[in-house]
Amino acid sequence: MARQTPWAILLCKWNDMPNEAKPKSFFEELFTASGRGSRNIADFFDDVSHGSVDVGGSQVFGWLTLPKKWSDYKGSGVNPQGRQRSHQLGKAGRDSRQHQP
């Protein structure tokens, strides 16, 4: 039996970029059970774990608007501080949305 390991996927955008990169449904098909059979992430984990890990119950949330402009972003990759800052901005976007009516 597969171990259920759902993810929470937060879709974020910068506050000076009003358009979303892709519709939320694109990411739901990519990350959740709704896209099974299309070689999505759920299929990938099923394949590489030989059926022992199931991420199909993942949920996609967003779009969340980050409290910063794109030009304020300092990058991540080999920049651990930039990566940590990206996580903090995502959490701030999530928290601000939770307090909206």
Buried (B, 14 or more C-beta within 10 A) or exposed (E): EBEEBBBEBBBBBBBEEEEBEEEBEBBBBBBBBBBEEEEBBBBEBBEEBEEEBBBBEBEBBBBBBBEBEEEEBEEBEEEEEEBEBBEEBBBBBBEEBEEEE
